[in-house]
Amino acid sequence: GRPLPVQSAVTMKIDVDGLTVYFPYDYVYPEQYHYMRHLKRALDAKGHGVLEMPTGTGKTITVLALVTSYQLARQSAGKLVYCTRTVQEMEKALDELKRLMQYRDSVLQDDKSRILGLGLSSRRNMCIHPTVSQETERSVVDARCRGLTAPWVRESKTMPTCEFFDAFEQQGSENKIPAGVYTLEDMRELGKERGWCPYYTARYMIRFANVLVYSYQYMIDPKISTLISREIEKESVVVFDEAHNIDNVCIEALSVDISRPLLDQSQRNLGRLRERIDRAKETSAERLQDEYRRLVAGIASEGVYARVGGELPATPVLPPDVVREAVPGNIRKAEHFVGFLKRFITFLHKALQSHAAVQEHPRFFLRRLRESTAIDAKSLRFCYDRLASLMTTLEITEADEYQGAIAVADFATLIGTYERGFMLILEPFSDADMPNVHSPLLQLSCLDASLALQPVLKRFNSVVLTSGTLSPLEYMPRILNFVPVVAESFPISLARNCLLPMIVARGSDQLPISSKFDMRSDPSVVRNYGALLVEMASVVPDGIVCFFTSYRYMEDTIATWNNMGLFQIILRHKLVFIETPDIVETSLALENYRRACDCGRGAVFFSVARGKVAEGIDFNGHYGRAVLIMGVPFQYTLSKILRARMEFLRENFQVRESDFLSFDAIRQAAQCCGRVLRSKKDYGIMVLADKRFARGDKRSKLPRWISEHLHEGRASMSTDAAVSASREFLTDMAQPLDHSDQLGVALWDAEMLQKHNRGIDTAPSRAKKRKLPGGV
């Protein structure tokens, strides 16, 4: 989604309201320039922003170019913290930053203007230890690392340690790494070259970095952010890329699930803790006594995690809510704390015996707990820190084997700290595959997404949420409880109409189609969906991506198509590949799908909205010439957690249930649509196949860059009309696109940008508006 790369010595310096922005390409998109102007306004106002930019238009390089130029012009500006969802997105951002800095350094040729840009990920993605790096599970890598780097391990002189961490401790913490941009691979190579641990080197260099690129969790999740991000200055700019699902990330960071197997594991953990305590009393009782004295004096959570190396995740409580006082006397002694946890786990076991679904406020749970066990909320608040302190005192390195006890302490601390914005839900039959088997799940669910983000919004001057699918722009600030100083959705500038959104509301027989629950199993609806796919597969070349609302609906629909003989007809036109919940299977299916498209056979990829493919996989070029969305991807509305959250939003933020469900469904549908348009030279058909998409409350929530191309003539089509419009659109797209056609319309050079700022039309007179397919 980037403009043409720099091929000549031409410099692209853009004047954005008095700020010189260094841009590493010969041309800038109009929407990139307008995005920069709005982003600069947010930074100047020291406020927050919500910016929606069309997919495939270079959002990442736009943010990086503007903010790094802002840092260069204003020495008081803090870091840029660029938060991504996946490692792949992190690497893309770092590659763009590296290109940008190479260009800027070649123009300025001044060492003082050079910056330090870092990527930071988990130990699993950065470790270079010959044996630890072979592990694949994150928790195992963390535990193995802890076993080699914990202070007591290094002080023992007899236990094996990590040579890379030892070298970092001896030299790395005194020597800065040179200025430059370091991807994860660059950090691993630097680690091998200098013999330093890449993970701890990157963490140490955070304080010196100008640009940081890392995961959402490193900023939002208090268990991680307390360790990683606590030293970042207030003047910093925090950008959450692909922020259309940030509310769900915030909720997950403060939610905990308790199952019967987890409680069984936690009981075994307590038995092992008891044994370690007894052993410590015999061999090193002074350690337990020192811990007791420290707890009497008063615990601050930093004290548990202060020493680098071997630290456990921090408290799950948000920074403003951390208790800074003496630990209650009933859990100061190690054996008393283990007994306390045992009583709490026994109470949870009894709660899970229920065969009836239960939904209750934390206040009522705490009242029942106090009446049954005499455990109060104040003691629960200290559980996580107390357990971390005990594990450190007992010199336990294998933290992955204590996940049960850690999860229970996490649950206890959260429920002891928060009442508002949380709900306890017990599902006695939680396994959808075995609905008659008692498999209880107790969920402490956060209902208020704003809780996790508020500390970030209050701590930093500017926090920017950006994505291609944030519409309607007023919703996200409302459910996250903040007021942005800038909120804007940008249209997409095109020299030709290279996207064709359509709403198909009827089949060829004029019968309505919908994934609505009472219609989805109707044979005529299933047949019309199949006929739509057959017709599109016969017209559209190369790849088609077909999204369903759920795995169950996809499986049932494919089975019915197979019985009707439609599946065999689809296979005559294209090969079929299917996404499954298994990541390995899906990756293999994607690889073969691309091979089928490359060899000219063509393929259809069946996927699920909200799945891995819908969120993180691009189908650029011939891999995605059309996307079909079979139904409106609503969440499962009978979910007790969803219903509790909707009730909370209605009572506290005046968001109606129907509005929230539509907002959530349409942002998922728009995300699916964006998979097939990854640059302005790309083109794709977007079919929203459900009569409900034609309603005003659904259409109005589509992003501007889609809705502006969804004309009335294509807002409620039949299958025949959609196929005819697609055929005409593809004929139009088959015509060559000359680079000169885009100049002044979709691409601006420096001269055109100056003309625009003087109010002069930049479009060349020879540019002709192409005819729109579908009779519009």
Summary of the structure (lengths in Angstrom):
residues: 776
radius of gyration: 28.2
end to end distance: 27.4
largest distance: 90.3
contacts: 2634
relative contact order: 0.11
helix: 52%
strand: 14%
